[in-house]
Amino acid sequence: MAATRKVEVFSAGCAVCEQAIEMVRNAARSSCELIVHDMKDARIAERAKSLGIHSVPAVVIDGKLVGSGRGVDEQALRAAGLGQPL
């Protein structure tokens, strides 16, 4: 069995964030482990800062920031490995 990619979505719970989470969830399939982080948690906000996240929603795939803010694009996420095994 192929290893799974770690896909993290950093969210503030807004409507735009919820749409991004749903898009990522639909595209991720079983080849990805999806984790949704709540930016209201200070520890999560610190981690987001260390990853270079300045706006939400933000998507990190295997530790690399792929898209954030309104710039979360499904094609860019897929190009970065979303929905594909390692």
C-alpha positions in Angstrom: 0.0 0.0 0.0 1.3 3.5 -0.9 2.1 6.0 1.8 -0.3 8.9 2.3 0.5 12.5 1.9 -0.1 14.8 4.9 -2.5 17.6 3.9 -3.2 20.3 6.5 -5.8 23.1 6.2 -5.4 26.1 8.5 -8.8 27.6 9.0 -10.5 30.4 11.0 -13.9 28.9 10.5 -15.2 31.4 8.0 -17.2 30.6 4.9 -14.2 30.8 2.6 -12.3 28.5 4.9 -15.2 26.0 4.9 -15.3 26.0 1.1 -11.6 25.4 0.9 -11.8 22.5 3.4 -14.6 20.9 1.4 -12.7 21.3 -1.9 -9.6 19.7 -0.3 -11.6 17.0 1.3 -13.2 16.1 -2.1 -9.9 16.1 -4.0 -7.8 14.4 -1.3 -9.2 10.9 -1.7 -7.8 8.1 0.4 -4.2 8.9 -0.7 -4.1 11.8 1.8 -4.4 12.3 5.5 -6.4 15.4 6.0 -6.0 17.5 9.1 -7.9 20.7 9.7 -6.3 23.2 12.1 -8.2 25.9 14.0 -6.3 29.2 13.9 -8.1 30.3 17.1 -5.7 28.0 19.0 -2.6 29.9 19.9 -0.3 26.9 19.3 -1.8 26.4 15.8 -1.3 30.1 15.0 2.3 29.9 16.1 2.9 26.9 13.8 1.1 28.7 11.0 3.4 31.6 11.4 6.5 29.3 11.3 5.2 27.9 8.0 4.9 31.4 6.5 1.1 31.5 6.6 -0.2 35.1 6.7 -3.8 34.5 5.6 -6.4 31.7 5.7 -7.5 29.4 4.5 -4.0 27.9 3.9 -3.1 24.5 2.7 0.1 22.7 3.5 1.1 19.5 1.8 3.8 17.4 3.3 5.1 20.4 5.3 5.1 22.8 2.3 2.8 25.8 2.0 1.0 25.4 -1.3 -1.8 28.1 -1.2 -3.3 30.6 1.2 -6.1 33.1 1.3 -8.3 33.4 -1.7 -5.4 32.0 -3.7 -6.1 28.4 -2.7 -6.4 26.8 -6.2 -7.4 23.2 -6.7 -5.1 22.8 -9.8 -2.1 24.1 -7.8 -2.9 21.7 -5.0 -3.2 18.8 -7.4 0.1 19.8 -9.0 1.7 19.7 -5.5 0.4 16.2 -5.0 -3.1 16.5 -3.5 -5.1 13.3 -4.2 -1.9 11.4 -5.3 0.1 8.8 -3.3 3.6 9.6 -2.3 
